[in-house]
Amino acid sequence: MSRPHKIIDRMMPRQQTYWDARAAINFICVGAGGGLLFVTALASPAGDDLRPLLVLALALVGTGMTAVWFEIGRPLRAFNVYRNAATSWMTREAIIVLLLVVSAAAAIVFDLRAALAIAGLLGLAVAFAQGRILRAQKGIPAWRCSICVSMIVVSGLTEGAGLLSLAALYWPALLPFGILLAGLAGVRLLVWRNYVATLRRDGAPSGTLQAFAAIDRRFVWLGHALPMLLAVAGVVAGSSLLIALAGVLAAVAGGWFKYTLICRAGFTQGFALPQTPERGGGAAGAGIQPGWTRA
């Protein structure tokens, strides 16, 4: 390989390898658990005892936090994360999770509506914190995009609504919340379209756009259009089965998106020249940014 080719290869964006499937599990499970806590708090006035859903939400959050704990090179230093609340969204996420566990546990043990409401708000807060964790990674264009935060939050809520809709098989009183699932899926679809369009307009590593293009059609139709149709049909027909199927599709699609975002679309910035130099007094040449696609 010639020397110029070696230089270009070093300038190209590369897929990050620091965060692997364990990090993806953290975003998938914690986000879904937080979303489930929020929608369960909304559904609690329906009258049923929904505390088993709180147990499921805590299990998801615990699974996500355990997965990222295993990713740490020195797990015994995990408690150091609590030392940087002023500057780190990872610290804020850990603090929110701690408060979330306490409030959800109080709601489970003592059946306190106030504790459930607090746990629901903290579930929304932890999804927001996860979005800000990604936004803070300035070297990854797909993550630093401001719309990525909205995508993480609305996906967590949609996944939570999907799990709540699945519970309609046991609690028929949850059937009307199929409309909530359809609405959240519609919002997530709009945010997804805006997110991808923004990356294409402002420019992004070609690998990022290819990773998103590879899932786009199935993500849209199986993760949004079909769940919305099934959810509305289930509410109209009074069918818990249709609502549950819609919930499964919406929740799985959210997890699939997060895995793709972390493990497939996370390409580094790479190097760029705003303009190429010219010898003598000639005008500078056009800039170059290898490995990027711009509109």
Order of alpha helices (4+ residues) and beta strands (2+ residues): alpha-alpha-alpha-alpha-alpha-alpha-alpha-alpha-beta-alpha-alpha-alpha-beta-beta-beta
